[in-house]
């Protein structure tokens, strides 16, 4: 076979990510505050961009059957921006000059109205920040004691703990401050020390580790001597400490290994309670007719416009070709950015409106009506790519009468229902488990098997190990732990 040069024609497909398309995709994943910072940089770099004063939001009443064909209709260019790809995955190379440049402003304040009667759920818990240690303990105190005085003192003690979970005051100080007997303060402290995480409420490192050793059933006289002499351990006087404990080398090594597994600062697992406030990107407002008003938060989203009069003025003063070319590039960039921001707003509202429709029951009735929902289900409903929905729901928060929640909160896994029809949200199951345990009689603590039967009566078909997993996920102990806690709480 002879070797030589030749020409071949080949057909292939590829995706061309232009800088403008990359910018549009990046904007879609940013929160409103991040977009505001991005706009600030763009205003400095492009003299043709300007910020306009906010106007009255444009509202649109969307009926269930007409929802997708009234508003939120997108042009082919808009759809490509939202999808981040070309039709049929063909090479995508968008020329900014091909876009509609007559539209100077992005309609950032456009609203979507969702009419009543559409499917959706309800929200009981805030999703903006993790609970602090004090909040975590307060939630448990109400479940382990019915004595209002004991609960009052215990909550005061929980609020006095430092960030590591230690109590800097003595029971005498607490009794004097609250005007109660010292015995009552001791009982309340014992209640706090029985809560999760084990070790909170201790007044010293030794007491903290002792509480954890008792929980692990490893607190014997030898371990007690070890914890009473932690100063020797810190100085490395191990032979002396081993003799004091009265154990051999193997047992002493096991004790040290056990000690290393304990948490000396159990309170650090939780937030301080003063975290940064979350600024919502989307606002959900109930209407008097039972529907919803959905709009972007204008307080964090400036309205960007193209200053065409300044463009005309500058173009008239440009004499050379290079200056005119630079000005044309800036105009194309400004138009593209306004268009991309406008499409971002429309895409976010489109995704958020579908989430609200799917989880309407949650917004109306609480977390028990939260439904299983996936990104694919929303993507198919609004005829967008799943990756687009994923970008839109990242770093976006929705404020509603029940609180502020990340959009990702509404996407939960499903649990099969007992009747075999459909599924329920895992968060709804956790709420049901918590409600059953909160209402249990201290003299008849519910086992996981009993919880399985009670949940089945409520329509949840779960295995015992699944119930145990959900129970632990919401910070509730086993039946043995709860029985001990409630028995201790019953001591006056």
Secondary structure, 3 states (H helix, E strand, C coil): CCCCCCCCCCCCCCCCCCHHHHHHHHHHHCCHHHHHHHHHHHHHHCCCEEEECCCCCCCCEECHHHHHHHCCCCCHHHHHHHHCCCHHHCCCCCCHHHCCCCCCCCCCCCEEEECCCCCCEECCCCCCCCCEHHHHHHHHHHHHCCCHHHHHHHHHHHHHECCCCEECCCHHHHHHHHCCCHHHHHHHHHHHHCCCCCCCCECCHHHHHHHHHHHCCCCCHHHHHHHHCHHHHHHCCHHHHHHHHCCCHHHHHHHHHHHHCCCCCHHHHCECCCCCCCCCCEEEEECCCCCEEEEECHHHCCEEEECHHHHHHHHHHCCCHHHHHHHHHHHHHHHHHHHHHHHHHHHHHHHHHHHHHHCHHHHHHCHHHCCCCCHHHHHHHHCCCHHHHHHHHCCCEEEECCEEEEHHHHCCCEEEECCCCCEEEHHHHHHHHHHHHHCCECCECCCHHHHHHHHHHCCECCCHHHHHHHHHHCCCCCHHHHHHHHHHHCCC
